[in-house]
Amino acid sequence: MARTGYSLASNLTVRSRVAWPSAHRLVEELVGDVEMHVAEKLLPALRAAIGGHLGEPTKGEWSLKINAGDLQTINFHYPTALAAEEYEGMAYITRRVKLEFGARGDPSTEQKTTRPYAAEDFPDFFEDPDSTVTVLSVRRTLWER
């Protein structure tokens, strides 16, 4: 039977009912299923949706790629608004959004609202500048370190 979704709550009981080697195998299967779903379903859907808004990247304006070090993660390298020299000195800011999926995506997240700096200087340019996104909570990042 093919799995179509996972619930953290339902998987928490696995620990008490299954021996560690079996639980480890189940986690490995879950990771494999998520990696396959990201590659075969999610990446093409995201590429089509983004391409519909930004157009196809003929000169590398943007890219959407699976992270080679973590096949459950997609990196979206977004187009820049300024010339490359304008970004010199801002090496700590990457022009990338990292989309993490898998078991990490469920716990310790929260909703945050973002607003581009340009909306402050050009408020009439934006119909609705705010975007709500799901982000990792600070608590989770501290626990993972």
N, C-alpha and C positions, 0 to 999 in steps of 0.2 A: 504494500500500500504506500503510495507516494505521500510524503508529508508536504503540507501546504503552508503551515504556520506553526509557530512555537509560542508558548506562554511561559514566562519565567515562573509564575506561580505554580503551574502544573509540573514543572520540572524540578522544583525545590524538593518535592517528595521523593524523587529518585534516590537521593542520598540515603534515606532511611530504608529503602526497600531493596537496593541493588548493591552488590559488592563493589568495592572501589574499581577493580579492573573492568567490570561491566559498565560502571558509570563513566569511566574514562573513555571507553569505546563509544558510548552513546554521545558524549561530548564531541569526540572526533567525527562521528557521523553527522552531527549537527553542523559542525564547522564546514565539513565537505558539502553538505546540502546548501548552506548559505553561500559558500563560494560559487557553487554552480548557479544558484539563483541570481547572484549579483552579475555574473558573466553572461548568462544566457537570457535573462529577462530584464533586470534592472538597468544595466548599462545601455542596451539598445533603446529602451524606453526613454531614459534620460537624454541620450544623444539625440533622439528624434525631437523631444520636447524643447531642448535647448536650441537645437538647430532651427526649429520653427520660429523661435524668437530672435536669435542672433544671426541666422543664416549659416550655411556650411562654412567651416573654417578653411578657406582656400589658401591663406598665407599664414597659418598658425595663429590666428587671432585668439583662438581658445582651443582647449583640448579637454577631453574627458577620458581618463585612463585608470585602469585598476592598478593599485599600488603593488609593485613587485614584491615588497616585503610583507604585505598583508593582503591576501586575496579577498578579504571581506571589506576592503576599503577602496573607495573611488576618489581620485583627485581631480577636481575641476579647476583647471587653470583658466582664469577668466580674462577677458580682454581689458586692456588698460585704457584709460581715458587721456593720459598725457604721453608725451614723448618719453622714450626710455631714459634720457638724461635727467628728466625731472624726478626720477625715482632714485637717483644716486644718493647715497647717504641714508637710505631707508632699507638697508639689506635685511633688517629684522622683520620687515613686513613682506611676506610672500604673497604673490598674486595667485593664491590657491585657496580653495575651500576643500577641506578634507571631510568626506562623507563616510562615517564609520557605520558598519552594519554588524549583524551577528549578535552574540550573547551580550556584548558590551552595550548595545543600543538600548536596552531596557531599563536597567536600574540607574538611580541617581542622576536623572536628567531633570531639567526645568525649562519652562518657557521664558524667553527673554525677547524684548522688542529692540530692534536695531533701526537706526536712522542714518542715512548717509550724511557726511559733513556738507555736501553740496546743497542739501535741503535747507541748511541754515542760511546760506548765501543766496540761493535761488529758490525761494519757497514757491513761487508761482510756476516753476518748471515741473513740479511734482504734483500729481493728482492725490496720491496717498504715499508719502515717503516711508512710512513705517512698515516693517516686516517682522512678524513673529516667527521665531525659530526655536527648535528644541536644541538645547546645548547641554554639555556635561556640567554637572554641578561641581563647585569647588571641592566639596566633600569627597566626591568620587576621585578627582584627580589627586588629592592628598593621599587617599587610601591606596591608590595604585602605585604611588612612588614608594 
